[in-house]
Amino acid sequence: MHIEISDGGPAATDGDWATSCTRGEHGRGLEIIDQLTAARGDRQEPGHVIHWADVDARA
């Protein structure tokens, strides 16, 4: 299964969520995605970023 998500790209600054917690409480998303997917990546398009992942649908 191929999944794509579009967003506006990286934020200019960290939000309150990042400044209010320790490093160990955030920043693990890509590691989790690596464990759950066969492949992942992203591509820049005008005005936004496309994040994609391929997931084994049989799992």
N, CA, C and O atoms as CSV, one atom per row, in Angstrom:
chain,resi,resn,atom,element,x,y,z
A,1,MET,N,N,0.844,-1.152,0.000
A,1,MET,CA,C,0.000,0.000,0.000
A,1,MET,C,C,0.907,1.237,0.000
A,1,MET,O,O,1.901,1.284,0.725
A,2,HIS,N,N,0.565,2.218,-0.801
A,2,HIS,CA,C,1.333,3.468,-0.889
A,2,HIS,C,C,0.495,4.573,-0.250
A,2,HIS,O,O,-0.668,4.764,-0.607
A,3,ILE,N,N,1.088,5.296,0.694
A,3,ILE,CA,C,0.403,6.376,1.412
A,3,ILE,C,C,1.168,7.669,1.166
A,3,ILE,O,O,2.398,7.684,1.211
A,4,GLU,N,N,0.437,8.762,0.903
A,4,GLU,CA,C,1.055,10.074,0.765
A,4,GLU,C,C,0.312,11.092,1.625
A,4,GLU,O,O,-0.913,11.068,1.734
A,5,ILE,N,N,1.088,11.985,2.231
A,5,ILE,CA,C,0.527,13.059,3.062
A,5,ILE,C,C,1.212,14.350,2.631
A,5,ILE,O,O,2.431,14.390,2.468
A,6,SER,N,N,0.434,15.387,2.451
A,6,SER,CA,C,0.974,16.683,2.052
A,6,SER,C,C,0.870,17.666,3.205
A,6,SER,O,O,-0.138,17.701,3.910
A,7,ASP,N,N,1.927,18.474,3.399
A,7,ASP,CA,C,1.841,19.557,4.379
A,7,ASP,C,C,2.645,20.748,3.886
A,7,ASP,O,O,3.278,20.686,2.832
A,8,GLY,N,N,2.618,21.815,4.639
A,8,GLY,CA,C,3.279,23.045,4.241
A,8,GLY,C,C,4.778,23.023,4.397
A,8,GLY,O,O,5.438,24.018,4.099
A,9,GLY,N,N,5.335,21.925,4.851
A,9,GLY,CA,C,6.781,21.833,5.025
A,9,GLY,C,C,7.203,22.185,6.437
A,9,GLY,O,O,6.359,22.420,7.301
A,10,PRO,N,N,8.503,22.222,6.675
A,10,PRO,CA,C,8.997,22.491,8.026
A,10,PRO,C,C,8.534,23.847,8.551
A,10,PRO,O,O,8.465,24.825,7.807
A,11,ALA,N,N,8.221,23.887,9.839
A,11,ALA,CA,C,7.834,25.142,10.473
A,11,ALA,C,C,9.059,26.044,10.607
A,11,ALA,O,O,10.184,25.561,10.733
A,12,ALA,N,N,8.832,27.343,10.578
A,12,ALA,CA,C,9.934,28.301,10.704
A,12,ALA,C,C,10.597,28.216,12.075
A,12,ALA,O,O,11.805,28.417,12.199
A,13,THR,N,N,9.801,27.918,13.107
A,13,THR,CA,C,10.326,27.770,14.473
A,13,THR,C,C,9.626,26.613,15.156
A,13,THR,O,O,8.531,26.220,14.752
A,14,ASP,N,N,10.256,26.058,16.203
A,14,ASP,CA,C,9.592,25.022,17.002
A,14,ASP,C,C,8.382,25.619,17.698
A,14,ASP,O,O,8.429,26.756,18.168
A,15,GLY,N,N,7.317,24.869,17.764
A,15,GLY,CA,C,6.122,25.310,18.468
A,15,GLY,C,C,6.235,25.039,19.958
A,15,GLY,O,O,7.229,24.479,20.421
A,16,ASP,N,N,5.220,25.436,20.702
A,16,ASP,CA,C,5.199,25.217,22.145
A,16,ASP,C,C,5.377,23.743,22.507
A,16,ASP,O,O,5.983,23.421,23.529
A,17,TRP,N,N,4.848,22.851,21.670
A,17,TRP,CA,C,4.952,21.423,21.961
A,17,TRP,C,C,6.405,20.986,22.051
A,17,TRP,O,O,6.726,20.118,22.863
A,18,ALA,N,N,7.292,21.554,21.250
A,18,ALA,CA,C,8.693,21.134,21.245
A,18,ALA,C,C,9.484,21.776,22.377
A,18,ALA,O,O,10.379,21.146,22.941
A,19,THR,N,N,9.172,22.999,22.711
A,19,THR,CA,C,9.926,23.690,23.756
A,19,THR,C,C,9.477,23.292,25.148
A,19,THR,O,O,10.182,23.557,26.121
A,20,SER,N,N,8.312,22.658,25.263
A,20,SER,CA,C,7.787,22.308,26.580
A,20,SER,C,C,8.144,20.890,27.024
A,20,SER,O,O,7.731,20.471,28.105
A,21,CYS,N,N,8.900,20.141,26.216
A,21,CYS,CA,C,9.250,18.773,26.594
A,21,CYS,C,C,10.718,18.494,26.312
A,21,CYS,O,O,11.375,19.236,25.582
A,22,THR,N,N,11.219,17.425,26.895
A,22,THR,CA,C,12.618,17.062,26.686
A,22,THR,C,C,12.793,16.391,25.332
A,22,THR,O,O,11.816,15.967,24.715
A,23,ARG,N,N,14.033,16.295,24.868
A,23,ARG,CA,C,14.330,15.673,23.573
A,23,ARG,C,C,13.807,14.239,23.499
A,23,ARG,O,O,13.377,13.787,22.437
A,24,GLY,N,N,13.844,13.532,24.614
A,24,GLY,CA,C,13.376,12.154,24.636
A,24,GLY,C,C,11.873,12.010,24.464
A,24,GLY,O,O,11.376,10.903,24.256
A,25,GLU,N,N,11.144,13.118,24.547
A,25,GLU,CA,C,9.688,13.071,24.439
A,25,GLU,C,C,9.171,13.384,23.044
A,25,GLU,O,O,7.962,13.334,22.815
A,26,HIS,N,N,10.040,13.701,22.122
A,26,HIS,CA,C,9.623,13.931,20.737
A,26,HIS,C,C,10.793,13.620,19.817
A,26,HIS,O,O,11.921,13.417,20.266
A,27,GLY,N,N,10.502,13.585,18.514
A,27,GLY,CA,C,11.570,13.338,17.548
A,27,GLY,C,C,11.775,11.882,17.184
A,27,GLY,O,O,12.787,11.537,16.573
A,28,ARG,N,N,10.833,11.016,17.549
A,28,ARG,CA,C,10.972,9.589,17.232
A,28,ARG,C,C,10.139,9.157,16.038
A,28,ARG,O,O,10.155,7.983,15.670
A,29,GLY,N,N,9.419,10.076,15.432
A,29,GLY,CA,C,8.484,9.721,14.361
A,29,GLY,C,C,9.113,8.977,13.203
A,29,GLY,O,O,8.591,7.948,12.774
A,30,LEU,N,N,10.232,9.480,12.685
A,30,LEU,CA,C,10.850,8.816,11.532
A,30,LEU,C,C,11.389,7.442,11.894
A,30,LEU,O,O,11.362,6.534,11.062
A,31,GLU,N,N,11.872,7.272,13.104
A,31,GLU,CA,C,12.334,5.951,13.532
A,31,GLU,C,C,11.174,4.954,13.565
A,31,GLU,O,O,11.332,3.801,13.163
A,32,ILE,N,N,10.023,5.395,14.039
A,32,ILE,CA,C,8.838,4.531,14.063
A,32,ILE,C,C,8.413,4.201,12.641
A,32,ILE,O,O,8.124,3.045,12.333
A,33,ILE,N,N,8.373,5.195,11.780
A,33,ILE,CA,C,7.998,4.973,10.384
A,33,ILE,C,C,8.948,3.991,9.719
A,33,ILE,O,O,8.501,3.127,8.965
A,34,ASP,N,N,10.254,4.100,9.979
A,34,ASP,CA,C,11.229,3.161,9.413
A,34,ASP,C,C,10.924,1.728,9.822
A,34,ASP,O,O,11.092,0.809,9.020
A,35,GLN,N,N,10.479,1.525,11.052
A,35,GLN,CA,C,10.190,0.177,11.535
A,35,GLN,C,C,8.901,-0.392,10.943
A,35,GLN,O,O,8.760,-1.610,10.834
A,36,LEU,N,N,7.970,0.465,10.562
A,36,LEU,CA,C,6.656,0.009,10.104
A,36,LEU,C,C,6.493,-0.030,8.589
A,36,LEU,O,O,5.499,-0.566,8.098
A,37,THR,N,N,7.430,0.516,7.845
A,37,THR,CA,C,7.264,0.614,6.402
A,37,THR,C,C,8.382,-0.098,5.639
A,37,THR,O,O,9.473,-0.328,6.162
A,38,ALA,N,N,8.075,-0.433,4.402
A,38,ALA,CA,C,9.070,-1.034,3.518
A,38,ALA,C,C,9.972,0.040,2.925
A,38,ALA,O,O,11.144,-0.216,2.647
A,39,ALA,N,N,9.434,1.238,2.732
A,39,ALA,CA,C,10.193,2.367,2.184
A,39,ALA,C,C,9.456,3.644,2.537
A,39,ALA,O,O,8.245,3.636,2.759
A,40,ARG,N,N,10.204,4.756,2.586
A,40,ARG,CA,C,9.581,6.057,2.838
A,40,ARG,C,C,10.434,7.139,2.217
A,40,ARG,O,O,11.604,6.917,1.905
A,41,GLY,N,N,9.852,8.303,2.038
A,41,GLY,CA,C,10.595,9.421,1.483
A,41,GLY,C,C,9.730,10.661,1.436
A,41,GLY,O,O,8.614,10.676,1.955
A,42,ASP,N,N,10.246,11.688,0.818
A,42,ASP,CA,C,9.472,12.907,0.628
A,42,ASP,C,C,9.975,13.615,-0.620
A,42,ASP,O,O,11.075,13.364,-1.112
A,43,ARG,N,N,9.133,14.502,-1.107
A,43,ARG,CA,C,9.519,15.310,-2.259
A,43,ARG,C,C,8.930,16.707,-2.102
A,43,ARG,O,O,7.821,16.881,-1.595
A,44,GLN,N,N,9.688,17.681,-2.542
A,44,GLN,CA,C,9.260,19.075,-2.490
A,44,GLN,C,C,8.436,19.395,-3.732
A,44,GLN,O,O,8.792,19.005,-4.844
A,45,GLU,N,N,7.354,20.094,-3.534
A,45,GLU,CA,C,6.574,20.633,-4.627
A,45,GLU,C,C,6.296,22.091,-4.291
A,45,GLU,O,O,6.383,22.472,-3.124
A,46,PRO,N,N,5.970,22.906,-5.266
A,46,PRO,CA,C,5.751,24.325,-4.976
A,46,PRO,C,C,4.730,24.532,-3.844
A,46,PRO,O,O,3.566,24.154,-3.971
A,47,GLY,N,N,5.182,25.131,-2.749
A,47,GLY,CA,C,4.294,25.463,-1.641
A,47,GLY,C,C,4.022,24.365,-0.635
A,47,GLY,O,O,3.346,24.612,0.364
A,48,HIS,N,N,4.527,23.153,-0.861
A,48,HIS,CA,C,4.279,22.087,0.106
A,48,HIS,C,C,5.263,20.930,-0.077
A,48,HIS,O,O,6.049,20.894,-1.023
A,49,VAL,N,N,5.188,20.005,0.849
A,49,VAL,CA,C,6.021,18.804,0.829
A,49,VAL,C,C,5.098,17.593,0.819
A,49,VAL,O,O,4.088,17.577,1.524
A,50,ILE,N,N,5.432,16.589,0.034
A,50,ILE,CA,C,4.711,15.316,0.015
A,50,ILE,C,C,5.563,14.302,0.760
A,50,ILE,O,O,6.694,14.033,0.356
A,51,HIS,N,N,5.038,13.733,1.840
A,51,HIS,CA,C,5.688,12.638,2.568
A,51,HIS,C,C,4.990,11.361,2.120
A,51,HIS,O,O,3.762,11.322,2.044
A,52,TRP,N,N,5.760,10.317,1.822
A,52,TRP,CA,C,5.156,9.077,1.368
A,52,TRP,C,C,5.750,7.879,2.105
A,52,TRP,O,O,6.856,7.945,2.642
A,53,ALA,N,N,5.001,6.797,2.120
A,53,ALA,CA,C,5.468,5.533,2.717
A,53,ALA,C,C,4.798,4.377,1.995
A,53,ALA,O,O,3.639,4.465,1.590
A,54,ASP,N,N,5.545,3.295,1.841
A,54,ASP,CA,C,5.008,2.043,1.310
A,54,ASP,C,C,4.913,1.066,2.476
A,54,ASP,O,O,5.894,0.806,3.174
A,55,VAL,N,N,3.714,0.533,2.669
A,55,VAL,CA,C,3.436,-0.369,3.782
A,55,VAL,C,C,3.024,-1.712,3.217
A,55,VAL,O,O,2.245,-1.773,2.266
A,56,ASP,N,N,3.534,-2.786,3.788
A,56,ASP,CA,C,3.132,-4.133,3.398
A,56,ASP,C,C,1.716,-4.353,3.925
A,56,ASP,O,O,1.527,-4.488,5.134
A,57,ALA,N,N,0.741,-4.391,3.061
A,57,ALA,CA,C,-0.659,-4.512,3.459
A,57,ALA,C,C,-0.966,-5.874,4.081
A,57,ALA,O,O,-1.993,-6.036,4.740
A,58,ARG,N,N,-0.092,-6.845,3.878
A,58,ARG,CA,C,-0.315,-8.173,4.459
A,58,ARG,C,C,0.046,-8.215,5.931
A,58,ARG,O,O,-0.362,-9.136,6.640
A,59,ALA,N,N,0.795,-7.246,6.399
A,59,ALA,CA,C,1.260,-7.233,7.795
A,59,ALA,C,C,0.141,-6.888,8.762
A,59,ALA,O,O,0.365,-6.835,9.971
